[in-house]
Amino acid sequence: MNVKLNVLSAGVLFFIGQGISAQKVKKDTISTKEIDEVLVVGYGTQKKKEITGAVTSIKAADVATIAAPSFEQQLAGKAAGVQITSTTGVLGEAPRVRIRGVASINSGISPLYIVDGIPIFSGDIGGQTSTNGLGDINPNDIESFEVLKDGASTAIYGSRAANGVILITTKKGKGGRLSLNFSNYAGYAMPVGLYKLLQTPEFIAISNEKRSNAGQSAIAVGTEYNTDWQKAVLRSAAFQTDNLLSASGSFGKSNYYTSIGYTKQEGVAIPNEMTRFSTRANIDHQAFDWLKIGTNLSFTKTDYVGLNTGSSSLSGNVYNAIKQLPNTPIYNPNHPTGYNIDFQDPRIVGRWQNLLQAGDNITNIMYVLDNNKLQSGVNRLIGSVYADVRLYPFLNYRIQVSADQSQTKGFYYYNPLHGDGQGGNGEIRNDFSDYLRNNIQNILTFNKTFAEKHNVTLVLVNEYQKQKLQSFYGGGKDLSNTFFNNGVISGSMGTPQSGGGITEQGILSYAARFNYNYAGKYFLQASVRRDGLSSLPSKNKWGNFPGVSAGWTVSKENFMQGVSDVISDLKLRASYAKVGNTDIGNYPYLGLFSNLKYANYNGLAYSQIGNDELRWETSKKIDYGVDLALFRNKLRLTFDYFENKISDMILDAPLALSLGVPNNSISKNIGDMQNKGLEFSVDYSVINTQNFGLDVNANVTFMKNKVLTLANNNADIFSSANNIIRAGESLRSIYGFEYWGVNAANGNPVYYKADGSLVQGLVGKGAYAVFNPSNPDDVSKAANLSALTDRKVLGSSLPKYFGGFSFKFRFYDFDLGTTIRFSGGNKIFNATRRDLMTLNFNNNSTEILGRWQSPSNPGDGMTPKLFFADNTLSNSTSNASSRFLEDASFIKFDVISLGYNFPKEALKAIGVRSLRIYFQAQNAFIITKYKGLDPEMESAGVDFNGTPRQRVFSMGLNVSL
């Protein structure tokens, strides 16, 4: 097993913790506060001990010090059933959040995010760089997270709940005198690792061996330079800082919380960076005994600087840098630009002394990064006003009106001299996106206890939501001068361009929830929601989404009293619900027309065939759970078994070519899929005295996904060159050829056919022959390797298990802790590794040194004979193969930190209530067999030339006055 340790020093391992509170408690006192706490649920609150669904609550204080551009990255490993991964180190890229698996094939798979009752936009929100919609919420303003996982807890959100719900509560004023708080961290980020590439001497030998084996002359010449292009495009110390000043307290009958924040983060990839200014004002006012009014208002201005990160783009930062010739320089003072650009072909990086230009027509990546511009600027307003009216002591009415408006300005400029813009003599574009979502909620809550033991809560909801997304752009090619590189100027381009679009969607909803419990012992909860969605045809526009759950607190039974010192709490839970998915597009059921230009004429063309039978995608979810607390609540365990049957998934059903239908397909409800699994979590307060504390938390989830039904009699869907969607298999399984190895007699790659026989690719000839291990020299019998019949499912791209482990240790005023995440049971096709075995005139990874050279020197048995430009056959570049298939399992030390709380007695003299400093390492190191940089750098199980994830070392402080 390879252990990757890329920490600054071994001492960093002691910088452990995660905002651990140094609160001192009396010796041997066991608190039941967590059992009695109130959690936020859909359209209300509920005591934790009364919850009958699968809900995980996470306090923001436990993750607040984790340096992250958006809050969802802080939640990784904190909740069973929730998998959060960052697949790249590019700032602005949204992490991937899955709650109990993937719940659709073509529709949305992200959770619904609710902030203070406001359903907000998530995902990319426009511009010319990645713009994570969740990055506009300052993590320091958040008080708590509730993750609703099962059907019953999410059913109150009906059609929007298929992928789970994350409820976010921001901080509020809690009364009392003015309290000022300042938090800050500053640190440096670096790539998690670099690819092991050939140095100049090895590069020259390998490049010329490729040529000589092909009967061609040597082309690699010159040893003056040994340039590390990879390090040139990545920052080894990217500065990052976050600052927040907040004030809270009360004034008369008003409570308030206000904050102002500033975040500046450089990414590990040049020139990527993010700057965020945020403000928030949460105000509650008790106007009368029966009336409370308030507002939750935030404004954020976020600016991103991005770059071309295309995995196969000529100017993609990593794709380009790892292919550059190491024996060439970055700069050339003799070139008019000052950069090493080829004099014979200005599209391509300079060849220097080499006798052939670099393969794949790659550009000088540093010129591109220094001269091109990609930018996005987001102005985001999220706000609500509300009124709570107490009609009777047991009856409350609440109205909330909210809006989420995101306005994004995008800009890109491609320099005309070299790189992306060279072919069009430069290109420039300004665009503007306006995302607006309005939401109105009317909530009536009845809460009353009858005969002291019958507790009843009834919630009625009416909700209206409408969103409008509109955008336009202007730009063009053929720039008159490089001076015009800061915005579109009329007349500065020879070929102007413009465009735009508008889409709308509306939802009208009615919902009800009934909660009953008898003496806190027997619980019943039922809910139903009726949603009308504009994205569906009239006859299927409305859908009903019921949910029901029940619970039994066994520990309150008389027969359990004798073991109460051991079993503090034992509750059994069960739930069932049907929920939906609204993220199916805006007009999937309509026959649509779109613009079309024919010669010099503008017109309309049929672009989508309609289907007035289209209906909801639905998820039927069941959950069985056990909550157990032992030894006066010191040890708390939770177990859940869940199943999720997704039905009526909207897929493209093929139509006859003769019909002339766009894309030769029609959208239909014809797909079914299933997720099922087990969740375990444990919280153990091992020690809790005045001067010592040790708390341990762990969770693990076991998951299985299976596609059940597909269109066209379960016809396979090839979602990419490397993935397949097949009935009976997990979603987007890795699909390709099974690799046997190298024929030691001649260096040919050998593959299995579907019938188990072996064929060898004849290097340099583009053909196949039968391979007989007992007679390896025989290549006389022609054969074939068919992409249609000889490929097979190589493995699942979805993990079969994942989880996290954390501990918090307190010693007097010091605190120490760590979070460890793990995942496994899935495979990754390492397409980057394959790309680094290229047989063109480009650099390679050191793996290529294990190539076959002769029968007496067969190499590593996996790397065939080198032959110039023979990528398609030797490396099977058109299809995945098991040669580059790897185990994706890992154990990752995600957060390690050490903190110190200054004694309160010493702080009183300077008027400070509390002061804590901490040191922290994030993504510190990983234990894995994976040969790539990080097994989380994958999309659909494929790792292909992604920007490395970041490792961060930081120091911070929290001070309260």
N, C-alpha and C positions, 0 to 999 in steps of 0.2 A: 504494500500500500504506500502510495506517495503522500507525503505530508508536506504541504506547501506553507512555509512560514516566511511571510514577507513583512515582518514587523520591523520597526526601527531598531528595537533592541529588546532583549529578553525582559528588561525592566518594565516595558509597556504592559506586560501580562499582569502587572499588579495594579494598573490603572483601571479598576473595576467598579461597576455600579451603574445604576440607572435612575438617578434622582431619588435615591433611597432616603426616606424620611428618618431623621435621627430622633424622632419623638420618643421620649422616655416614658416607660410605663412601670407601674409598681410590680415588684417581683412576684412571679407566679400568677399574675392576674390574666385571665383568659377573656378576651373581649368577644361579645356576640354582636357587635355593631354591624359586621358585614352581613350577617344573616338577616338583620332587621332593616337594612338599608332599603331605600326607595330607588327603583330603577325607572328610567324613562322607557315607555313602550309606545306603541302606535296611538297617537292622539290622547296621551295621558301618562299616568305613572302607576306603578304597582309595587307593592312590597316584594322584595326578593323571595321571601319565604312563601309567597302566594303564587309565584310564577309556575305555570304548568307547561310552558313551551321551552324550547332550547334557546336560551338567551345568555350571552356572555357579556359581562360588564368590565370595562377597562378604564381605570382612572388615568386621566392625562398626566397627573403628577408622576406616575410610574414610568412614563415614556418621554416626558417633556424635554429631557436633556439630550435625547438622541438627535444628532445633527442630521436633518433631512429637509429637502426643499418642500415636501408635502407630507401631511400627517399620516397618510396610509402606509408610508414606508416605516413609520414608527410602530405599527401594529404587527409587523411580521413576527410570527412565532408566539403570539400572545394568546391566541384563542384556538381551541380545538375546532377542526373542520374548516378553518380559514387559512388559505394559502396565499401569501403575498410575495411576489418576486419582482425584482428590478432586473430587467433583461439587458440593460445597457447603462453606461455611465453618463449618457447625455442628459444634461439638465433640461427639464421640460417634458421628458418622456414619462408618461404615466405608468406607474407600476401595475402589474397584472394582479387583480384581486379576484379570487375564486372562493365562493362560499359553498362548501359541499359539492364541489365539482363544476363541470361545464354543463349548462342547462339548455343549450341550443346549438345548432350547426351554422345557420346563416343569420340568425337574429342576434340581438345584443346579449352579452354574457356578463355584464358588469352589474354590481349591486345597485340598488336605489340608495342614494345618499340624502338624508334629511338633516338639515342644520337648524336647530331651534324651531322645528316644525315646518321648515321651508324645504321643499324638494328642489335640489340645485342641479345645475348642469355639471356633468363630469366628462372625462375624455378630452379629446382635442377640441379646442374652441377657436380655431382659425389661425391665420397668420402664415408666415413662411418658415417658421421653425416649429418644433413640437411645443405645444402649449397645453399643459396639464390643467384641466379645469379645477382640480382639487388643490393645485398649488397656490390658488388665490386665497386660501383660508390659512391664516397664520396659526400654526400648531400651538403657539403659546397662549392663544385666546381660548383654547378648548378646556373644558372642565372634565368631560367624561365621554366615553363611547359605549354604546350598546349595540351588539351585533345580534340581529334576529336571524336565526338559522333555519328553524323548522317551519312547516306550513302554517301551523296554528298561530305562531307569533307574528308571521308576516301576512296572514290572510286579510287583515284589516286594510292592507294596501292593495289587495286584489290583483288587478291586471298588471301591476308594476313589480310584483314580488317574486317572480320566478327565480331570480338570481340572489335572493336574500336582501336584507335591508341593514344599513348601518346608520344608526341614529347618533347625532353629534350634538352635545349640549355645550354651549359656550359659557364662559364665566359670568356670574351675576354679582351685583352688590349684595352684601350680606348684612348691611346695617352697621351701626357703630361709627366710630370716628374715621377720618380719612386714613387710608392705608396706601402707601406708595410701594411699588415693587419694581425692581429692575432685574432683568435677566440678560445674560450675555454669554456667548461662547465665540471663540476664535480658534481656528486651526487650519490644517493643511490636508489636502486630499492628494492621493496618488493613484495610479492604476493598480488594479489587483495583481497585475503581472504583465509581462511582455512575452511575445512569441520568440522562441529560440530559433534565430535565423542564422544562415551561413555568414561567416566573416569573409572578407575578400579572398584570401588564399583558397578556402574551400569553395567559394562561389566560382572562382575561375576554373578550378579543377572539374567541378560538376558540370558547369555550362559547356565546357569544351568536350567533356565525355558524352554529353547528350549529342553533340554534333558529330563526334568521331564515330559513335555507334551507328549514326545515320549516314556515314560515308561523306560527311561534310567537313569543311575547314573550320578551324578554331575561330571564335569570335570574341571571347572574353580576354581583354588585354588591359594592363595597367594596374599597378599595386600602390599608387601614391595615396589613394584614399581608402578609408574603411568606414564609410558613413553609416551611422545608425539612423535611418530615416524614421524608424518607428519611434524612437525617443524624440525626434525632432517635432513630430506632430502631437505629442502628448506632454502634458505638464507633470513634472515630478513633484511639484509642491504648489498645488492650486489653493490659493487663499480663500477661506470661507469664514464668514462671521454672521451672527444673528444677534439682534438687540431688540428688546421690548421694554417699554416703560408703561406701567399701568397704574391706575388709581381707582380705588373702590371705597365705598362707604355709604353713608346715608345723609340726606339733608331734609329735615322735616319728615314728611311721609314718603319721601322718594329714596329709593336705593339706586345706586349707579355703579357701573363698571365701565371704564374707558381705557383705551390703550392706543399707543402709537408704536409701530415697529419698523425696523429697517433690517433687511437681509441682503447680503452680498455674497454670491457664491461663484467662484470660478470652477468650471468643469475640468475634468482631466484631459479633455480634448481641446486643443487650440482651434478656434477662439471662443469656445462655448462658455457662456456665463449667464447668470440670472441676477437681477436686481429687483427687490420688492419693497415697496412702501405700503404699510397697512395701517388702517385706523379702525377703531370699533367703539361704539357707544351702545351699551345695554342699560336701559333705564326702566324702572318700574315705579309707578306712583299709585298709592292707595288714596284715590280721590274721595271715596266715601266708604263706609263700612261694607257696603254691598257692591262697590265698583272698584276694580283695579285696572289700570291702563298701563301700557308700556310699549316700548319699541326695542327691537334688536336690529342694529344697523352697522354695516361694515362696508368700507370702501378700500379697494386694493389697486395699486398700480404696479404691474409686473412687466418687466422688460427682459426679453431673451435675445441673446446673440447665438446664432446657430451656425451650422455648417452642413455640407453634403456628407451624409453618412451612408450612402447607398452601398449595399453589400456587394454589388457587382457593377457599380458606377465607376467610370474611368477616373473621376475625381473624388470618389468616396474615400474618406480619410484613412481608414484602416485597410480597405481593399487595395488602395494605391500604395500606401507606405510599406506594406510587407512585400510588395512585388518589386520595389525599386532596386536598382543595381548598386550594391554597396561600394563598388570601386569607382563611383562617380560622386562629385560634390553637389551640394545644394545650390551653391552660388557660383556665378561665373562673371567676373568683372569685365570680361571682353564682350559680353552680350549686352545689347542696349537696355534690357530690363534689369541687369545685374544678377539674374538668376540663370541656372544651368538649363537652358532650353535649346533644343536641337536646331542647328542652323539650317539643315536641309529640310526638316519638317517641323515648323513652329508649333504644331499641335502637340508635340511629344517632348518629354524630358530629354535633356541632352545626353548623348551616348558617351561623351568624353573620348577616351582612347579606344573604347571598344569598337569593333568593326561592324556592328549591327545595332540598330536602335533597339530600345527596350521593348519587350513583347507587350501585347495587349493594348498598344497605343496609349500607355499611361502618361499622364501629364506630370509636370513638376508640382507635386502636391503642396509644397511650401508657397510657391507663387499663388496658387489657387486660394490657399487659406489666408494669405496676406492681402489679397486684392479683391476677392469676391466678398459680397455682403449678403447675409441672410438674417433678418431681424423680425421680431414680433413684439408688439406692445399691447398689453391688455389693461383696460380700465374696467373694473368689476365692482358693481354695486349689488349687494345682497341685503335686503332689508324687509322688515315687517312691522306692522303696528297691530296691536291687539287690545281687546277689552274683555275682562272677565267680570261677569255679572252674577252675583249670588242671589238667585231668585228666592230660594229657601235654604235653610241650613243643609239640606240634603240634595239640592238641585242647583247646578251651575251651568251657565251658558257662556261660551267663548266664541268670539269672532276674531279671525286673524286674516289680514290682507297682506300679501307679500309679493315681492318681485325679485327676480334674479336677472340682471342685465349685464351682459358681457360685450364690450366693444373692443375689437381687436384690429390693430393696424399691422399689416404685413408689408415687408419690403424685401426685394432681392435685387442684386446687381451682379451680373456676370461680366467680368472684364473681357474686352474684345481681343486682347493680344494673345491670351493663352488660357486654356482650361475650358470650363463649361460653355463660355460665351464665344470662344474663338470661331466656331463654325458659322455663327450668325452675326459676326462683327459686333458682339456685345449684346446684352439683353438686360432690360430693366422692368420692374413691375412694382406698383403700389396696389395694395388691396385693403378692403375694409369689410369686416364682418360684424353684424349686430345680432346677438342672441338675446331674446327677451322672453321670459317665462313669467306669467302672472298666475297667482294662485289665491283663491278665496276659500276659507274653511269656516264652517259653522258647526260647533260641537256642543252638544247638550249632554251633561253628565249627571246621572242620578246615583247617589251613594248613600246607603242607609242600612242600619243593622236592626233586625227585627228579633224580638225576644232574646236579646243579648248574644245569640249564637248564629243567627242566620244573616250573613253579610252579603248584600246584593249591590252590584254596580252595573249600571246600564249606560252605554255610550252610544249616542246617535250622531252621525256625521253626514254633512252635505259638503261636497268639495267640487270646485270648478277650477280647471286649469287650462290655460291656452298658451301656446308658445309660437313664436314667429322667428324664423331664421332667415336673414337676408344678407347678401354680400354683393360686392361689385369690385371690379379691378380695372386698371388701366396700365398700359405699358407697351413695350414693343422691342424690336430688334433693329440692328444696323444703326448703332449709335454714331452720332456725328463726332463725338469727342469723349475721351475718358473723363473730362471735367464734369460731365453730367452723370455723377455716380451717387447722388444723395437723394434723388427723387425724380419722378416723371416730370419732364419739362416739355411743353408743347414745341413741336418742331425739332426736337433733339434726336428723333429716331426716324429711320426710313420706312419701317413697317410697323405702324401703330396697331395695338390690339386693345380690346375692351370686352367686358363680359360681366355676368352677374347671375343671381338667382334668388328666388323667394320660396320658402316652404312654410306651411303652417300645420299645427296639430292641436286638437282639443280633446279634453277628457272631462266628462261630467259623471259624478259619482254620488252614490248613497250607500252608507255603511252603518252597521250596528254591531255592537259587541255586548255580550251578557256575561258577567262574572258572578258566580255564586260560590260561597264556601260556608261550611257548617263548622263553627267553632275552630276555625283554622286547621281543620282536620281533613275534610273532604272538599275537593275543589272541582268545579265544572266551569268551563269557559266555552262560549260559542260565538262565532262572528259570521257575518255575511256582508259581502260588498257587491254592489251592482254598478258596473262601469260601462259607460258609453264612449267609444273611441272613434274619432273621425277617420282613422286610417283603415277602417273596415267598411264593407258595403252595408247598406241600410238594414237588410234583413239579419245580418250577423253583427251589427254594431254594438249591441248590448250583450254583456256577459255577466253571469253570476258566479261569485267566488266564495264558497263557504269554508269555514274552518271550525273544528271542535277539538277540545283537549280536556283531559281530566287528570286529577292528581289525588294522591292519598298520602297524608303524613302519618306513616305507620308508627313513628316514634311517639305520637301523642295518644296511642291506644293504651288502655290500662295494663294490658299484658306486657307492655314494653317498659313499664316503670322500674322493674327490677334491674334493668341493664342500662338505665339512663346515664350512669357515670361513664359508660363505655360508648353507647350509641346516643349521641346528642341529638341527632336529627336524621330521619330516614324518610324520604319521600319517593313515591313511585309516580311516573308520569307517562302519559300516552297522548298522541295527537294525530289528527288527520286534517288535510286541507287541500283545496284545489286553488291554484293561483295562476296568473297569466304573465304574458310578456308583451309589453307595448312597443318595444324597440324593434319594430318590424318594417321601418320605413314609413314615409308619410302618405304615399299613394300606391301601395302595392296591388290594390284590387282594380285600379282604373286602367282603361286603355289610354295610353298617353301619346302625345305628339311632341316632337322637339324640333329645334331649328336644324336646318341642313343647308349647306352651301353646295350648289351644283354649277360647276364652271363659274360664271360671273353672276349667277342668280342666287338670291336668297329665298328660302322656302321652308316648308314644314315637312316632316317625315314621321311615319309611325315608328315609335320607339319602344312601346311596351304593350303587350296584349293584356286585356283585362280579364278578371275572373270574379264575377259577382257572387261566387260561392265561398270565397276566402273567409276564414274564421280565425279565432284566437289560437295561438299556441298555448297549451295548458300544461301545467305540472301538477301531478297528484302526489302529495307528500305524506308519508307516515313517519312517526318517530316514537320510540319507546325509550324512556330514560329513568335513571335512578340517581338521586342526590343523597349522599351519605356524609354525615359529619360525626367524627369520633373524638373521644377524650376531651369533652367540653369544647368542642369546635376547633380543637387544635389541628386536626387532620380532616380535610374535606375532599371528598371524591365525587366525581360526576361521570356517569356512563350514559351513552346514547347509541342506539341503533337506528339507522334511518334508511329510507328508500325514497327515491324520487323518480317517478315515471313521467317522462316528458312525451306528450302526444301532440299530434297534428302540427308537427314542425313544418314550416313553410319552406319548401324546396322547389327547385326548378325541374319541372317534368318535361322531358324532351317531346318535341313535335316534329312531324315530317317536314323535311326541307322544302317540299313542294308547296307548303302553305305560305311560305314567304314571311313567316312571323319573325320579328326581331329576336335575335339570339336563338331562334329555333326552340323556344321553350316557353312554358307558362308556369306561373307560381301556383302551387297547390299545397294543401295540407296533407302531406303523405309521409311524414317521417316520425319515427318513435325512437326513444332512447331511454336508458335507465342508468341512474347512479345509486349506489348503495354502499353503506359502510358502517364503521364503528368509530366512536370517539371516546377517548378516556382523558380525564384531566384530574390533577391532584394539587392541592394546596396544603402545605404542612408548615405550621409555625413550630419549629423545632425548639427554639429557645426564645423567650420573650421576658427579659428582666430589665432592670433599670439601666444596666451598663452593657448588656449583651443581647443580641438578637440574631436569629437565623431563620429565614423564611425560604422555603423551597416551593417552586411551582413547576409543573411539567404537564405537557399534553401531547397526545399522539392520535393520529387519525389514520384509519385504514380505509382505502377507497377502491371501488371497482366501477368502471364505466363500460357500458356495452351499447352499441348501436343495434337497434332491434329491427327497424323497418326503413327502407329507402324507396325512392321512386323507381318506376320502370321495372317492377318485379325484383326489387332489391339490387338493382344494378350498381356496381361500384362507382364511387365518385372520386376522381383523382384531383384532390384539392391542391396539389403541387407536384413537382417532379419527384418529391421525396416522401409524400404522404398519400394515404388512401383512407377513404371513409367506406367501410364495408360492414354489412350486417353481420353481427356475431363477433365483431372485434371492437376494441376501444376506439374512441374518436381520434381521427388523424394519426393512425398508426404509421410507423416508419415502414416504407415499402420499397423493396429493391432486390438486387441480386445477392445471393449467398456466396461469399468469397471462400475459396479453398486455400489459396496461398499461391506461391510462385513455383513453377516447374524448375527444379534445381538444375535440370540438364540444359535449359536454354534461356531461362529468365522470363518466360511467358507467364502472364497472370492466368490463374485457373479459377473457374466458377462452376457452381452446381447448376444443373438444369432442373426443371420441375420434377422430372422422373428420377432424380438422384444421380444421374450420370454426370460426368465431368467434361468440360470443354476448356480449351486454352485459347486465349487471344494471341494471335501471331503478331508480335511487336513489330511495328513498322509496316505491316501489310494490310491492316484493316479487315482482317478475316479471322475465322475461328476454325479450330480443328479438334477432333476428339482427343481427349487426354486419358491415357492409360498409365496409372502409376507404376505398373510393372514394366512398361516399355516407354519411358518418358521422352525418348528421342524421336518417336514416331509422330510426325505432324502431317501424314499423308491423307488422313480421312477428314474431309471437310465437314464442318458442323456449323451450328448457329447458336446465338444466344438472343432469345426473343424478349423484348420488353413487354410484349402482350401476354406471353404464356410462361415465361421462366422467372418472373419476379414473384416475390412472396412477402408476407408480413414478417418483418424482422424484429419487431418489438413495439411496445406501447410507448407513446410519447408522454403519457400522463402518469404521474407518480402513484404508486400503490400505497405508500405511507408517507407521512410527513408530520412534523411536530416541533416542539420547542421545550427547552429546559432553562430555568433561570433560578438563581439563588441570590439572596440579599443577606449580607452579614453586617452587623453593627457592633462596633467595639468602642465604648465610650462615645466620643464625638466623631469617630471615623466610620465610614460606611464603605462597603465593598460588595460588588455584585457582578453578575455576568448573565448574558443571554446566549444560549446555544441553540441553533436551529439544525434540523436534519430533514432529509428527504431521500427517497429511494424507490426502487422497484421499477423505474422507467429507463428508457434508453434515449441516447442522443446520437443523431447523425452529425458527426463533426465535419461539416462541409468546409470549414476553415482549414482543417488539417489536410483535406483533399486538395484544396486550392493551393496550399503551400508545397504540394508535390508537383506543381506545374512543370511541364516539359518544354515550355516556351522560354524565351530569353528573359527570365525574371529570376528573382531570388527565391530561395527555398528554405524550408525549415531544416533543422539538423537531422530530422528523421530520414531524409533522402540519402544520408550517408550510409544507411543500411541497405542500399540497393544491391541487386544481383550484379556481379561483375564477371563471373566465370563459374563453370561447374565446380571448380576447386575453391571458389570464394563466393558462395551463394548468398551472402548477406544475411539479413534478418528473416528471410523466408516469406516476407510479406510485400517487399518492395521490388517490383519487376525491373528488368533491364531498362536503362534509360535510352530514350530514342527521341530526338528532337521533334517537337510539335506533334507528338503522338498521344495527346491527352485523352481524346475520346475513347480510345481502346484501352490504353494502359491504366488510366485512372477512372474510367467509366464516368466521365463528367456529365453525361446526360441522365444518369440514374444513380440513386443511392445504392450502396453496397455495404455488406457487413464488414468490409475491410476497415471502414472508418466509423463503424458503429461502436458506441461505448456505453458503459454503465454510468448512469447519471447520479448515483448515490453520493451523498456527502454529509459531513458533519461540519458545521460552520460556527466558529466563535464570533457571533455577530456583534455583540456589544460588551466591552470590558471597561470598567472605570472605577476610580477611587475618589471618594469625596470626604470633605472635612467640614463639620459644622462648628463655627466658633461659639464658645460658651456664651450663653445669654447674659450672664452676670457681667462679663467683660464688655459686652456690646452696649449695655445700658448707659455706660459713661459717655458714649458718643451718640446716643439717641438712635441706635439701630436695633430693630426688633430681632432680626435674624440675618445671618450671613453664612453662605455655604460656597465653597469652591470645589471644583472637581476636575479630574483629568479623565480623558476617555479615548478609547480606540474602537472604531467601528469597522466591521468586516475584517477583523484582525487577522485571522488565518483560517485555513480550511483543510480538512482531511478528506481526501478523495482519491480514487483511482483514475479519475477523468484526466485526459491529457491536454485538454484545452485550458483556457484561463480560468473559467468558472462555469460549473454545470448549470448555473441559473441563466447564463447568457444564451438562451434558446428561444425560438418561436416555433410552435408546433413540433417540438423535438428536434429542431435543426439549429445548429450553431454555425453562423455564416458571417464572418468578417464584421462582427459587432464591435462597437467602441467599448473598451474595458470598463467594468464597473469600478467604483472608487472605494478606496480605503482611506478612512479619515482619522486623524489624530487631532484632538482638540482639548482646550482648557476653557472652563467657564465658571461663572459665578451667579448666584442668586442672592439678592439683598432686599430686605423689607424694612421700611421705615414706619 
